[in-house]
Amino acid sequence: MKKSSTEKLRQLLHKPGLLVMPGCHDAISAKLCEQAGFETAFMSGFAVSASRLGLPDTGLICYSEMLNQGQNICSAVSIPIWGDGDTGFGNAINIKRTVQGYAHAGLACIMIEDQIAPKRCGHTQGKTIVSRDEAAMRIQAAVDARNEGADILIMARTDARATDSLEEAITRAQMFHEIGADINFLEAPESIEEMQQYCSQVDGHKVANLIEHGKTPVLPHQQLEEMGYKIAVYPLTLLNVSIQAMQASLSALKQGETSEVMSFSKLTKTVGFAEYYQEEEKYKF
């Protein structure tokens, strides 16, 4: 029997060692993650909002757009994909629908957070969070949707470090674990000491969110694992370098120069022409 993406992810989480996860924003970036040998990838809301809408991660992208992007990504790869579910897009009933929708789309894990809608990127200014009771309600609704049959894991995120204190963020992370979240995520600790305190005081699988030149120290994998992190996610690396490469190429074109690009044959291979031609041959008569 073929394993679901969620079952594949459960098995990865039970394996020893740190699970390293790049961010993706569309089908081709997810396919590149898989071709590079990564066992899983994260569909970042920041990256999807930027690539699909050309807009900042400030709650402007909606549930149906994220769901559609998730379906396209999951259809393009065989590795489990984590999906950014923002605040769940509404009340408890909306959250349950969001979790169920992400599961039906093929996503293996959904992230739900405690910001006030419209939310924003965790490493930017102007964040606000809901009360502890409402945060608990959101994660309870997500866990209930999972327990009622949605084949998906729940990652619970708190942004309380930036708005209140590290202590409040740790309290919320502990609460999310007790409610039944599969993975917990304290966003944007600002020092190695804060990362160590979080890992020592919160049980369960923990995520280190590593944004180049962001608020959290980007540490070696071994050090993260020794601290107690299970997952290291790099949500914006591919978006970052792709924008940089496109800007350099456009600058060269404008000046009448040519930039170094991959061969057309390699490009066609990367996007899947070889597999398409092979499949096409089966139906020639």
N, C-alpha and C positions, 0 to 999 in steps of 0.2 A: 504494500500500500504506500502511495506517495505521501511523504511528510508535508504537512502544511508549513508555511513560512514561520508561523509562531512556534511550532514544534522544533524547527531548525534553530530558532533563536534560543529557546529554552536549553537546547543541547550546548550551544555556544557558551551560554552563561554558566553552565555547570562544568565546563572545561577549565583546567587550571590556567592561570596567567591573565594578563590584561587584554581585554577585547578592544582593539583599535578600530575606530569607525570614522571614515571620512564623511563629509556632508555632500549631498547631491541636490540638484535643483530641477533636473529634467531627466528624460529617459537616456540621453546620450551621456550625461555625466554619471548617472548610475551604472550604465553599461561599462564605462571606463573604470569605475571602482571595481566592478566584478572582474574585468579583464586584467586588472593590476594585481589580482589575487586577494582582495579584501573579502572577508566572509560576511560582512554586513555593511549597511550604509544608512545615513540619516537624512531624511527629506527636511531640510531647514526652511522654516517659514520666512526668515529673512531672505534667504537665497531665492526662494520661489517668488516672493513678492518683487524682488529686484529683477529677476529674469523674465517673469511672466507679465508683470505690470509696469516695470521700470519705476517702481515706487518704493519708499522706505518701509521698513517693518514697524508700522505704527497702527496696526489693526485695520488696514485698508483692504486687505485681501479677505475674501469671504469663504465660508465653509465649502460651497460647491466648487469654487476654483481650486482649493486645496485638495478636495476629494478627487477631482478630475486629474490633477497633476499626480496624485498618488496612484491612481489607476494606471496612468501611462507609464509611470516609473516601474511599478510592480510587474506590468506586462512585458517589460523589456529585459528583465533580469530574473535569475533564479535564487539570488541571495535574499535573505530577509531584510526588509526596509522598515526603518522607524519613521513615524510621521509626527510632525509638529501639529498638535491639536489646539494650540493657543489656550484660551480660557474655556474651551468647549462650545463656544458660540451661543451662550445663553444660559438658561437656568438648568436645573437638574435633569429635566426631561430632554432639553436640547443636548446636554452633555451625553446622556445615554444614546441618543440618536447619532451623535457625532462618533462615539466609540463604535457603535454597530456599523455605521457607514464606512469607517476606516477599516474595520475588519473585513467587510464584504469586498472592499477594494483590493484586499490582499496584503495590507500592511501588517507587520508582525508586532508592532508596539506603537502606542500613542502617548504623546506627552501632553499632560494637562497642567496648567499653572495657576497661580493665585493672584495674578495681577487684575486690576480693575480694567474692564473693557472700555475703550479700545486699548489693547496692550501695546508694548513696544519692545524692541530688542533689549535684552538684559544687560548689555554693556553700554547703553546710552542713557541720557538724562531724562528726568520727568516721569519716572515710574511711580505708580501707586498700587497698593495691594488691598484685597478684600479682608474682612475680619477673619479671625481664626476659625470661627464657626462656619462661615461661608466657604472658606478654603477646604475645611473638612467635608462639607456637603458635596463640593465638586468631586473630590477624590472618591467619596463614598458612592456617588452616582456612577462614576467610571468603573469602579470595582464591581458594583452591582451589575452593570451591563456585561462585564466579563463573566461574572459568575452565572448570569442568566443565559449564557451561550455564545457571546461574542468571542471568536477565536483570536484573541489579541492580548498582549501584555500591557500593563499600565505603568507609565513613568510619571511620577508626581514631582513637580518642580515648585520651588519657592523662590521668590525674589525679595524676601524680607531682609536679607543682608543689606541691601542698598537703602531700603525705606525705614527700617526700624533698627535692627542690630543683628549681629551674628548669633546671639543667644536666641532671639526670636526665630531666626531662620532654622537653627538647629532644633528648636522645640517643634516647629512645623514639620520638619523632615522626619523627626521621630514619630509624630502623630500620623503622618502619611503612611509610614511603615506599619504602624499598628493597625491602621484601617485596612491594609491589605494590598497596598501598591507593590508591584513586583520590583520596581527600581525607583530610587529616589535621587533627586538632583537639587543641590543647593547652588543656586546661580551666583556667579561672580564673587567668590571669596577673593580677598585682595592681598593675601600673603601666604607663604608656605605654612606659617603658624596657624592661620585660619583654616587652611585645607586639612592640616593634621588634626585640629580640634574637631572639625566636622566628622572626619573619618573615625576618630576614636569614640565619638559620642552617639553615632547613629548606626544602627544595624542594617543589614541587607545590602543589596547591590547598589553601589554609588557611582555617579557619573562625574567625571571631570570635563568641563566644557572649556575647550582651549581655542581661544581666538587670538590670532597673532596681533600683538600690540594692543590687546584688550586689558581688562582689569585683573584677570587671573594669571599668575605666573605659568608660563608654558614650560613644563618640566619633562625630563627624560621619562620614558615609559617605565623603566625599572623603579625609579623613585616614586612614581604614582602608584605602582602596584604595592610597593613596600608600605606606603601610607595607608592603603586599604581601599583604594579605588578599584573597581572592576571594569569600568568602561572609560575610555578616553575618546571623546568626540571632537573632531575638527570641522565644525559646521560651515565655515566660510572660506576654507583654504582654496577649494576649486573655483568658487565664484571669484575670489580675489585674483588668483593668477590668470583666470580666463579674461577678466576685464583688462588686466594689465597687458596681456598679450594682444588683445584686440585693439587697445589704444595705441600700442607700438606699431602694429601693422597698419592701422589707419593713418598714423602720422607719416609712415614711410610712403604709403600710396599717394598721399596728398602732395608729397615732395617729388613724386615721379620715380620713387625707388621701389624696389621689391624687397620684402622681408623674407626671412627663411621660414618655409612652411614644409609640412610633410608631403610626400609624394602623393599623387592622385590615387595610385594603386593602394597605398597604405590607408588613405582616407576611406576608400570604398570598402576595404577589408574591415576597418574599424566599425563602420556603421552596419555591416552585415550583408554585403552583396554576395560574398562567397556562399554563405548559408542559403541565401535566397536562390541562387543559381542551382545549388544542389537540390533543393526542394522542387524547383521548377522542372528539373530533369525527370523527376518521378512521374510527372503528369503529362509528358509529351507522348503523343501517339500518332 
